[in-house]
Every structure is written in structure tokens, then in C-alpha cells.
Amino acid sequence: MTAVTSPIKFSQRWHFAREQAISFLMQQAVENTGVVSLAAGLVDFATLPVPETQAAISQMLGDDAAARQALQYGTTAGSERLRRLLLAHLARLEGTTVEQLGIDAGQLILTTGSQQMLSLVCEVLLDPGDICLVAGPTYFVFLGNLNGVGAEAVTVDTDDGGMRPDALEAALEALAAAGRLDRVKLIYLVSYYENPSGVCLAEERRASIVEIAQRWSKRHRILILEDAAYRELHYDGPVLPSVWGCDASRDTVIYTQTFSKSFSPGLRVGYGVVPRDLVGPLCDRKGNEDFGSANFNQHLLATVLESEMYAAHVEQVCAAYRIKRDAMLSAANRYFSDISGVSWVHPHGGLYVWMSLPSRIETGFQSELFRRATQAHRVMYVPGELCYGHSPTERPRHQMRLSFGVQSPAGIDDGMHRLSRAVRDVV
Ligand SMILES: Cc1ncc(COP(=O)(O)O)c(C=O)c1O
């Protein structure tokens, strides 16, 4: 007799979160071995901090008391030692002193990568039907977080200086006119070398966006979530202040950063600097998830930050990525400049080059180009349409995110050559 299995009754949360593009991309990467990936968001293998990590671990384990402390559970908000060091780290990035920052270590929460902070913010702020204003394009995994809580992403017009303040103002006016202002809770900004577009939010726009959020916080606060994941991957061009630094009140901007790009993603150490009245709610939610991220990794990173190793490592990483960025830009010039209607962004940091094709050429998973690229020419990219919060019918479909993070300069050149041949097949 065959047993009859009843169907599983899934939660609404799962329905919101299903069919994540990231899972399809990972599956493509696994299935298409031998494909040159310009899609993977992995970091450079060659500069991963092996000696630095070895030194920090032997220092930690060489001290019995320190080793036992690191191997024990930590607290939900994370190691006090690391949070104090991060205040100094942030002060250095902001070009100021710890005293002038106007916050204390209690406003820092350590998370499992900055991705966890992005997710926690969505969980504690957004109900189904609530609205988050985003740039177009923006970080597609965060769009997945918004979907995951049933929130709506409303795209604000964006240009090569990032989200346009006048367009943000117009979007808020339109939402107010439609009686939907009470649903607007959040504005999400990737302020440095955006994933995917490589652009930085222009300096003069930073304070304007804070002012707009504060002015439109009529019945409740509209918060800004500043994702500064790539801040330390700076190769050239001006050093910009953070959006958080423009918020003198310290109650409008949530600032997130990570050590995944500047040190090691394997450690999964990220953090958020949050308004005082958000600390408790975020820790409540994090308590449900894990009541604290990996304590050992936090102590390891604290040991690294206390030494000279961190600053030296960031310099080394940036030097390596600058070479790779240049390799991708010269390959773009070499292989694409004679294809009419193709353009790309020149990033001053981060890991991505954003390329636009003539608007008639689609780049999505189902497109002829994606098929030619992955099957005939054995190269992969991230379709640009994944990075838009627009409804599926309104998204631009002719762009690609190209990552120079994981390939060697020669691999980048090879990948770009292959991709140009795939594009030539369909133009
Ligand atoms: C813009 C942006 N934010 C956040 C993250 C999350 O990184 P992590 O969780 O490793 O800190 C990433 C990862 O690629 C990213 O590109």
C-alpha cells in the first residue's frame, strides 16, 4: 500500500521569499562548470588574508583566557571589544574622532555579514504592503529581502550620481497624493560603488536626501538604510563622506558595513550603526534568529583590527582590485567599443562594471544572449533586470552586471572576449 503524503502548508513568509534569483544564479554556476564567471560576487582568492588570519588565531589561542572567551557564546549585539574598535574604525573613515561621532558602542550591532543587518531591518520595520524607496538599479539581494517581508520596492529615478533627490521628492509627493505616505518606511541607498552599477551617490545629494527623509517624516520617521558595503574598496577619485555623517540627529540613518569585501567573507562579520530607539527592536529580532553572531570570528577580527595588519591588508586588496578593474575596462574598450550602442560605467571602487547594450537586446535568463553566452561561449554575467524594483513588465532588460572580483586579470580578459562574441552573435 502506498502511503498518502499530505502537502506541506507553507507560511506566507515563504511564499513572499520564493524563487530567489540568487539561487538560480548559484545553480547556473554549479551546473555550468568550465564557464568563465563574470557573475560571481566572490572576492579575490589571491589576496584572502591567510597569513593575517593565521597570526590572529595563534595570538588568540596562545592566550588561554582569551581563547576561552572567544570560544564561549557571546551576546546578541556582539563583542563589546569589537564594537569599541569599530567606533574607532568608523571615526577614521569619517575623518573625525570617536568623541565627535556622537554615538556610543551600544548603538553598534554586530551581525552575520551585513546581509543579516539588511534582513533584520526589513523584519522589524516592514509589514506586507509597506514601501521602501530604492535606486534603479540596486542590490538585487536586498530586493529579495523586501519581497521576503511582502514589502513593495518603489524605484526612484537614478543617474550617474545615484538616486536623484528631485525624483525622490516627486516619488514621495506621488505616494502622498495617492494616500500611501503612511506606508513609506525606508529609503535604501548603496552609497559607495553601488552593486550593480558601480556609481557613487554624488556628494551634494547626500545631505539633501537626509533632509528630504526628515521633512517627509510627518506622522512616523522615514529611515534611510545606508549600505556602505564597498566603502573601503576605493581605487581612485574623491573620498566621499557617508550619508550617515550628514545626519546630525543620528536618528534618521541606519549605517551598515561589512568586513566581507575588505578582509574575508568567510568570517561573516558585518555591523550596523543604528538610531538608539532601534537597538532594542533589532536585538529582539536577532535574539529570535541566533542570539549572537559567531563570537570567535568577532574576536578574531578584533585581534586583526588591533594590529597593523588590517590597514596594510586593505591597501593590498585595493591595489589588486585596481589592476582587475583596469583589466576589465581595457577589455571592454578592446572588445566592445566598435559595437554600436554599447556603453559601460567606469567605477572608482567596488567590484562591478555595469554594461548597457542597445535596448532591443535582452540579457535575462530566458534571452538568446544569455543562452549564447553560457552555452556557446561559456561565460556568465548577472542580467541587469534582476536589479530593478520595477514591476517585471517595466524593467529595463538590456543591461549586465560584470564582476571583476574573482577572475584573474587574464581571466577577465578572456571572459570579456567571450562575452563580446556572444553579443556579436545577437546584435
Ligand atoms: C551592496 C551589498 N550589500 C550587502 C552585501 C552583503 O555582504 P555581507 O553579508 O557579506 O556583508 C553585499 C554582498 O555582496 C552587497 O553587494
The ligand as an ORCA input file, in Angstrom:
! r2SCAN-3c Opt
* xyz 0 1
  C      25.576     46.046     -1.708
  C      25.799     44.895     -0.795
  N      25.338     44.959      0.443
  C      25.491     43.951      1.320
  C      26.136     42.792      0.948
  C      26.235     41.686      1.954
  O      27.523     41.289      2.205
  P      27.928     40.501      3.535
  O      26.701     39.846      4.078
  O      28.942     39.536      3.113
  O      28.433     41.526      4.483
  C      26.639     42.658     -0.350
  C      27.305     41.417     -0.797
  O      27.734     41.232     -1.884
  C      26.465     43.744     -1.251
  O      26.900     43.683     -2.515
*
